[in-house]
């Protein structure tokens, strides 16, 4: 069973994303009692009051759900999100953790009438989802590389090549690409033209200042 602090953080995170958190869904998902959920809601309401937060925890009786008033979220239609959902799972390019980090903020933007159906579809697609053995989360390094490309920094790339040997290669990142189920970094080598590096094989990098 998850710790109380972890569940409180999850509940608050969902509320901050603009979700209408349904009591029935939350207690079933995290195997807690109704009174425990009510205590969590009371704690959050009291904390927001004590810190003079601009957000107010409100209750929707028709949905038996709680939400934060004062958070302005743009709305996304299910018609627009559906192809994204199938592309993410169909590509098999991201591990489950990365997919969750991409999808759940998007799911929170759906109208309340469509959210539950999309959460169910997400869980259904995730049941049999598989990636290649040894696949690693790449969302963070994907973003970091995007940033150094914008700044045009040379970096020292720590890259796992043949026989699992990690080489350190100075490169100038040029472009991020997606081909044949893989994210790739296209980069210039010193006096050696362009080369392509699958992100799953990049272990880390550091910026070269000189």
Long-range contacts (C-beta under 8 A, 24 or more apart in sequence): 1-31, 2-30, 7-32, 7-40, 8-40, 8-43, 8-44, 11-40, 11-41, 11-44, 12-44, 14-108, 15-44, 15-57, 15-66, 15-67, 15-68, 16-68, 16-71, 17-73, 17-104, 17-105, 17-108, 18-67, 18-68, 18-71, 18-73, 18-108, 18-109, 19-67, 19-108, 19-115, 20-60, 20-63, 20-65, 20-66, 20-67, 20-112, 20-115, 21-65, 21-66, 21-67, 22-63, 22-64, 22-65, 22-116, 23-64, 23-65, 23-66, 24-64, 25-116, 25-119, 41-66, 63-112, 65-112, 73-108, 73-109, 74-109, 75-109, 75-110, 75-111, 76-106, 76-109, 76-110, 77-110, 77-111, 77-114, 78-110, 78-111, 78-114, 78-117, 78-118, 81-106, 81-107, 81-110, 81-118, 85-118, 85-121, 85-122, 85-125, 86-125, 89-125, 89-126, 89-129, 91-178, 91-181, 92-129, 92-130, 92-131, 92-132, 92-181, 93-131, 93-178, 93-181, 93-182, 93-183, 94-131, 94-137, 94-138, 94-139, 95-131, 95-135, 95-136, 95-137, 95-138, 96-126, 96-129, 97-137, 97-139, 98-137, 98-138, 98-139, 99-126, 99-129, 101-139, 102-139, 132-200, 134-200, 135-200, 136-200, 138-183, 138-199, 138-200, 141-199, 141-202, 141-204, 141-205, 142-176, 142-183, 142-199, 144-205, 145-173, 145-176, 145-185, 145-199, 145-205, 146-176, 148-173, 148-205, 148-207, 149-173, 149-174, 149-175, 149-176, 153-207, 153-208, 154-207, 154-208, 155-205, 155-206, 155-207, 155-208, 156-205, 156-206, 156-207, 156-208, 157-185, 157-187, 157-197, 157-202, 157-205, 158-202, 158-203, 158-204, 158-205, 158-206, 159-197, 159-201, 159-202, 159-203, 160-201, 160-202, 160-203, 161-201, 166-203, 170-208, 171-195, 171-197
